[in-house]
Amino acid sequence: MKKILFALLAFYACQSKPVPPATPPPDERPIVFVGTYTQKLGHVDGKATGIYTCRLDPGTGALTITDTMSGIDNPSFLCISPDKKYLYAVAENGGTPERPFGSLVAYRILEKGKLQKINEVSSYGIAPCYVSTDKSGKFVLVANYATGNVATYGVQADGMLTDSLCVEKHPGKSPWAHMIVPSPDGGAIWAVDKGADRVFIYDISGEGKLKEAFSFSTAKGAGPRHLAFNPGGSNQFAVINENNSTVNYYQKGEDFDIRRLDSLSTLPADFKANNSCADIHFHPNGKFLYGSNRGHNSIVVYAVDTQTGKLTLLQHQPTRGEMPRNFLVTPDGKWLLAANQNSSTVAAFHIDAATGLLSPAGEPSAVPTPVCLKLLM
């Protein structure tokens, strides 16, 4: 009898042992970092608290905020290092006695997209609005809008930024530097200046020094803002003009033989209200080109004929929000995500790979005053 009792007690003891909880599967959804405005400025009522880490649902295009990096004012533009270990952000401010310049901040990208601040340096200009790296990731490049200058920085082994290596001010009465990026082959640095109506091409030395090699002008008053290189390897590129709402399409030949092949409006013919353009990107296949309209609140879509350099207007897709700024096209060419600054939303669109056309996907995701979207994959 005792043996039976002990057996029963042992049986029930085994049955009552807690079952360890199942380990949740890793979250493999792509990470999107969102740059924002955190302060009320002349052109925006910033409502964010910093840089947001989000997860992108690859089935719906929806973003879910998973983390926030505070302690930075107006991180309006971001870039990810080529090795994907670091994120660099501008702090778009400056121009006061207390804070004469904006700044540039380096972060380490940790597990699950969490950010760890490394250091912060002066941008040596007012309202830094764009940051990128050279193709190797050895140098970080910054464009300062209000002072019309560009600057370079070295990157140390741990991602820490050096002090500025070089500061170059664009010529003209009122230069407004708006973008600085490396050429696709990494051999030069291109800078777009809205106030000077020019695109500047710099050589960059092994020490990170810039030396102007060439520049060319757009139409007077056009206000070139951003450019994009065609990923098809055709030596063709496009410039979006903020002030006159046009896109110019160019071919780069030998040396600095740059020819404009086409120019089209970004707006419908019957739209008469105020508009200004912001961002521009190609589809990964190089056959389609997209630009953002602020005012018309749309993404304009063009077909690209790389043989003739001609653009064909295909679509004006409403962004389902106000003041679309930066947008991204995913590397697989399936999604376009648009940051609607004044609506505090990011809207997702399916891309038809055969036609380039956009179609809305679900409801826009809530992200406070979003400006810049960078995908980590």
ROVO-361522 format. One line per field, with one value per residue (C-alpha): residue number from 1; residue in three letters; x, y, z. Coordinates in steps of 0.2 Angstrom, whole numbers. Last residue first. Example, Ala and Ser with C-alpha at 12.3 -4.5 7.8 and 13.67 -1.06 7.14 Angstrom:
vexmar = c(2; 1)
lumvo = c(SER; ALA)
x = c(68; 62)
y = c(-5; -22)
z = c(36; 39)
% end
This chain:
vexmar = c(377; 376; 375; 374; 373; 372; 371; 370; 369; 368; 367; 366; 365; 364; 363; 362; 361; 360; 359; 358; 357; 356; 355; 354; 353; 352; 351; 350; 349; 348; 347; 346; 345; 344; 343; 342; 341; 340; 339; 338; 337; 336; 335; 334; 333; 332; 331; 330; 329; 328; 327; 326; 325; 324; 323; 322; 321; 320; 319; 318; 317; 316; 315; 314; 313; 312; 311; 310; 309; 308; 307; 306; 305; 304; 303; 302; 301; 300; 299; 298; 297; 296; 295; 294; 293; 292; 291; 290; 289; 288; 287; 286; 285; 284; 283; 282; 281; 280; 279; 278; 277; 276; 275; 274; 273; 272; 271; 270; 269; 268; 267; 266; 265; 264; 263; 262; 261; 260; 259; 258; 257; 256; 255; 254; 253; 252; 251; 250; 249; 248; 247; 246; 245; 244; 243; 242; 241; 240; 239; 238; 237; 236; 235; 234; 233; 232; 231; 230; 229; 228; 227; 226; 225; 224; 223; 222; 221; 220; 219; 218; 217; 216; 215; 214; 213; 212; 211; 210; 209; 208; 207; 206; 205; 204; 203; 202; 201; 200; 199; 198; 197; 196; 195; 194; 193; 192; 191; 190; 189; 188; 187; 186; 185; 184; 183; 182; 181; 180; 179; 178; 177; 176; 175; 174; 173; 172; 171; 170; 169; 168; 167; 166; 165; 164; 163; 162; 161; 160; 159; 158; 157; 156; 155; 154; 153; 152; 151; 150; 149; 148; 147; 146; 145; 144; 143; 142; 141; 140; 139; 138; 137; 136; 135; 134; 133; 132; 131; 130; 129; 128; 127; 126; 125; 124; 123; 122; 121; 120; 119; 118; 117; 116; 115; 114; 113; 112; 111; 110; 109; 108; 107; 106; 105; 104; 103; 102; 101; 100; 99; 98; 97; 96; 95; 94; 93; 92; 91; 90; 89; 88; 87; 86; 85; 84; 83; 82; 81; 80; 79; 78; 77; 76; 75; 74; 73; 72; 71; 70; 69; 68; 67; 66; 65; 64; 63; 62; 61; 60; 59; 58; 57; 56; 55; 54; 53; 52; 51; 50; 49; 48; 47; 46; 45; 44; 43; 42; 41; 40; 39; 38; 37; 36; 35; 34; 33; 32; 31; 30; 29; 28; 27; 26; 25; 24; 23; 22; 21; 20; 19; 18; 17; 16; 15; 14; 13; 12; 11; 10; 9; 8; 7; 6; 5; 4; 3; 2; 1)
lumvo = c(MET; LEU; LEU; LYS; LEU; CYS; VAL; PRO; THR; PRO; VAL; ALA; SER; PRO; GLU; GLY; ALA; PRO; SER; LEU; LEU; GLY; THR; ALA; ALA; ASP; ILE; HIS; PHE; ALA; ALA; VAL; THR; SER; SER; ASN; GLN; ASN; ALA; ALA; LEU; LEU; TRP; LYS; GLY; ASP; PRO; THR; VAL; LEU; PHE; ASN; ARG; PRO; MET; GLU; GLY; ARG; THR; PRO; GLN; HIS; GLN; LEU; LEU; THR; LEU; LYS; GLY; THR; GLN; THR; ASP; VAL; ALA; TYR; VAL; VAL; ILE; SER; ASN; HIS; GLY; ARG; ASN; SER; GLY; TYR; LEU; PHE; LYS; GLY; ASN; PRO; HIS; PHE; HIS; ILE; ASP; ALA; CYS; SER; ASN; ASN; ALA; LYS; PHE; ASP; ALA; PRO; LEU; THR; SER; LEU; SER; ASP; LEU; ARG; ARG; ILE; ASP; PHE; ASP; GLU; GLY; LYS; GLN; TYR; TYR; ASN; VAL; THR; SER; ASN; ASN; GLU; ASN; ILE; VAL; ALA; PHE; GLN; ASN; SER; GLY; GLY; PRO; ASN; PHE; ALA; LEU; HIS; ARG; PRO; GLY; ALA; GLY; LYS; ALA; THR; SER; PHE; SER; PHE; ALA; GLU; LYS; LEU; LYS; GLY; GLU; GLY; SER; ILE; ASP; TYR; ILE; PHE; VAL; ARG; ASP; ALA; GLY; LYS; ASP; VAL; ALA; TRP; ILE; ALA; GLY; GLY; ASP; PRO; SER; PRO; VAL; ILE; MET; HIS; ALA; TRP; PRO; SER; LYS; GLY; PRO; HIS; LYS; GLU; VAL; CYS; LEU; SER; ASP; THR; LEU; MET; GLY; ASP; ALA; GLN; VAL; GLY; TYR; THR; ALA; VAL; ASN; GLY; THR; ALA; TYR; ASN; ALA; VAL; LEU; VAL; PHE; LYS; GLY; SER; LYS; ASP; THR; SER; VAL; TYR; CYS; PRO; ALA; ILE; GLY; TYR; SER; SER; VAL; GLU; ASN; ILE; LYS; GLN; LEU; LYS; GLY; LYS; GLU; LEU; ILE; ARG; TYR; ALA; VAL; LEU; SER; GLY; PHE; PRO; ARG; GLU; PRO; THR; GLY; GLY; ASN; GLU; ALA; VAL; ALA; TYR; LEU; TYR; LYS; LYS; ASP; PRO; SER; ILE; CYS; LEU; PHE; SER; PRO; ASN; ASP; ILE; GLY; SER; MET; THR; ASP; THR; ILE; THR; LEU; ALA; GLY; THR; GLY; PRO; ASP; LEU; ARG; CYS; THR; TYR; ILE; GLY; THR; ALA; LYS; GLY; ASP; VAL; HIS; GLY; LEU; LYS; GLN; THR; TYR; THR; GLY; VAL; PHE; VAL; ILE; PRO; ARG; GLU; ASP; PRO; PRO; PRO; THR; ALA; PRO; PRO; VAL; PRO; LYS; SER; GLN; CYS; ALA; TYR; PHE; ALA; LEU; LEU; ALA; PHE; LEU; ILE; LYS; LYS; MET)
x = c(90; 90; 78; 80; 65; 66; 54; 41; 31; 25; 23; 6; 5; -6; -21; -20; -10; -12; -8; 7; 11; 28; 20; 28; 34; 17; 22; 12; 10; 13; 9; 19; 9; 11; 0; 12; 27; 19; 33; 31; 34; 36; 35; 38; 55; 65; 77; 62; 58; 59; 51; 57; 45; 26; 18; 0; -7; -15; 0; -10; -3; 0; 3; 12; 21; 34; 52; 64; 82; 83; 89; 86; 67; 61; 43; 37; 28; 23; 20; 7; 3; -2; 6; 22; 25; 36; 46; 46; 56; 53; 64; 79; 75; 78; 64; 72; 71; 67; 63; 56; 45; 36; 18; 6; -11; -14; -16; -24; -9; -5; 11; 29; 33; 44; 62; 72; 89; 100; 118; 133; 150; 161; 173; 166; 147; 134; 116; 103; 84; 77; 61; 50; 40; 47; 54; 59; 68; 70; 86; 88; 103; 110; 127; 117; 121; 103; 103; 99; 107; 96; 96; 89; 84; 87; 79; 72; 75; 87; 86; 98; 117; 132; 147; 165; 180; 178; 190; 184; 196; 193; 211; 211; 206; 188; 185; 169; 154; 143; 125; 118; 103; 113; 99; 94; 112; 114; 131; 140; 155; 167; 175; 162; 157; 139; 143; 144; 130; 127; 110; 102; 115; 106; 117; 111; 122; 133; 147; 145; 155; 167; 171; 184; 190; 177; 180; 181; 166; 165; 160; 171; 185; 185; 175; 181; 170; 166; 157; 145; 140; 125; 123; 105; 105; 120; 125; 134; 146; 153; 169; 177; 160; 167; 154; 156; 143; 127; 119; 106; 97; 110; 101; 115; 133; 149; 140; 147; 150; 141; 147; 143; 124; 117; 102; 91; 87; 83; 101; 112; 115; 129; 125; 134; 127; 129; 126; 118; 128; 127; 119; 117; 120; 107; 108; 108; 96; 93; 102; 109; 109; 122; 118; 131; 134; 126; 143; 138; 134; 115; 110; 98; 89; 77; 85; 76; 83; 92; 90; 78; 80; 64; 60; 47; 36; 26; 26; 13; 18; 5; 14; 32; 27; 40; 47; 51; 65; 60; 73; 68; 53; 41; 29; 37; 26; 35; 41; 45; 50; 41; 52; 54; 56; 58; 70; 62; 73; 65; 69; 64; 53; 63; 56; 64; 52; 45; 53; 40; 36; 44; 30; 28; 30; 13; 12; 29; 22; 6; 16; 28; 13; 4; 20; 23; 5; 6; 22; 14; 0)
y = c(225; 243; 255; 274; 285; 304; 318; 311; 323; 310; 292; 284; 272; 275; 264; 249; 248; 262; 258; 264; 262; 256; 247; 229; 230; 236; 246; 244; 260; 263; 279; 286; 297; 313; 323; 338; 327; 314; 302; 291; 272; 264; 245; 231; 236; 223; 236; 245; 263; 276; 293; 310; 324; 322; 338; 332; 315; 301; 302; 305; 296; 307; 294; 290; 305; 299; 304; 304; 300; 292; 275; 276; 278; 282; 280; 293; 293; 309; 306; 317; 330; 344; 355; 346; 335; 320; 312; 295; 287; 271; 260; 260; 242; 247; 260; 278; 290; 309; 320; 337; 347; 363; 367; 382; 380; 380; 362; 360; 354; 340; 343; 336; 346; 338; 341; 330; 325; 338; 335; 333; 331; 332; 319; 307; 308; 311; 310; 321; 321; 337; 336; 351; 359; 377; 380; 362; 356; 337; 332; 315; 305; 295; 286; 271; 259; 254; 261; 278; 291; 302; 321; 332; 350; 360; 377; 382; 400; 401; 385; 372; 375; 365; 362; 355; 349; 357; 351; 342; 336; 319; 314; 302; 316; 320; 327; 338; 339; 354; 355; 373; 384; 394; 394; 376; 369; 350; 342; 328; 319; 310; 293; 282; 273; 278; 296; 300; 311; 329; 337; 354; 367; 384; 397; 415; 428; 415; 403; 387; 386; 371; 364; 351; 338; 342; 335; 316; 305; 289; 273; 262; 262; 280; 289; 306; 321; 331; 348; 357; 375; 385; 394; 390; 373; 364; 349; 335; 321; 307; 299; 281; 273; 266; 274; 291; 294; 303; 317; 330; 345; 354; 370; 382; 377; 371; 354; 353; 336; 323; 306; 288; 287; 270; 265; 250; 242; 225; 222; 238; 251; 262; 281; 296; 314; 329; 346; 363; 379; 395; 388; 400; 415; 408; 401; 383; 369; 353; 340; 329; 310; 296; 278; 264; 246; 244; 241; 255; 267; 271; 289; 301; 317; 328; 323; 339; 340; 325; 318; 304; 288; 279; 260; 248; 259; 248; 252; 245; 240; 226; 210; 215; 223; 236; 237; 254; 263; 281; 295; 309; 315; 320; 334; 347; 361; 364; 379; 392; 380; 370; 357; 338; 336; 318; 305; 288; 272; 257; 239; 224; 211; 196; 197; 182; 168; 168; 155; 144; 146; 133; 120; 121; 104; 98; 82; 76; 79; 70; 54; 55; 55; 41; 31; 34; 29; 13; 8; 12; 0)
z = c(-218; -210; -219; -216; -216; -214; -209; -197; -186; -174; -180; -183; -197; -212; -215; -226; -242; -255; -273; -283; -301; -307; -321; -321; -303; -296; -280; -265; -255; -236; -227; -213; -201; -191; -202; -204; -208; -220; -221; -237; -238; -255; -256; -268; -276; -267; -261; -252; -259; -246; -243; -237; -235; -238; -231; -227; -227; -238; -249; -264; -280; -295; -309; -325; -332; -345; -344; -358; -357; -374; -371; -352; -355; -337; -332; -320; -304; -293; -275; -268; -256; -269; -256; -253; -268; -267; -281; -289; -304; -313; -325; -314; -308; -290; -292; -292; -278; -276; -261; -257; -269; -265; -269; -268; -277; -296; -300; -317; -326; -313; -304; -304; -320; -332; -338; -350; -357; -347; -352; -341; -349; -333; -336; -349; -350; -336; -343; -335; -330; -322; -311; -309; -295; -297; -280; -274; -289; -290; -299; -308; -313; -328; -329; -335; -321; -319; -301; -308; -297; -286; -283; -269; -267; -283; -281; -298; -296; -311; -320; -315; -314; -315; -304; -306; -297; -280; -267; -252; -238; -230; -227; -242; -253; -259; -276; -276; -288; -285; -291; -293; -291; -278; -265; -267; -267; -271; -266; -275; -268; -280; -283; -274; -290; -286; -283; -264; -256; -250; -250; -245; -246; -246; -254; -253; -262; -271; -268; -258; -241; -239; -221; -219; -207; -194; -177; -176; -175; -165; -175; -164; -177; -179; -192; -200; -203; -218; -220; -232; -232; -237; -220; -218; -225; -218; -228; -219; -224; -214; -219; -218; -223; -239; -250; -242; -228; -227; -218; -223; -215; -204; -199; -196; -199; -191; -189; -171; -164; -154; -147; -145; -142; -140; -152; -151; -167; -160; -155; -155; -168; -161; -162; -169; -168; -179; -173; -176; -175; -165; -149; -135; -147; -159; -177; -173; -175; -185; -175; -189; -186; -189; -187; -184; -187; -204; -212; -225; -211; -208; -212; -203; -206; -196; -179; -172; -155; -148; -130; -135; -144; -145; -146; -154; -165; -177; -195; -207; -225; -225; -228; -225; -208; -205; -187; -180; -171; -168; -166; -154; -144; -158; -159; -170; -176; -193; -204; -192; -178; -165; -158; -159; -178; -184; -191; -192; -191; -201; -195; -206; -198; -191; -173; -165; -161; -143; -131; -125; -106; -95; -89; -70; -61; -55; -66; -59; -41; -45; -51; -36; -24; -34; -33; -15; -11; -21; -12; 4; 0)
% end
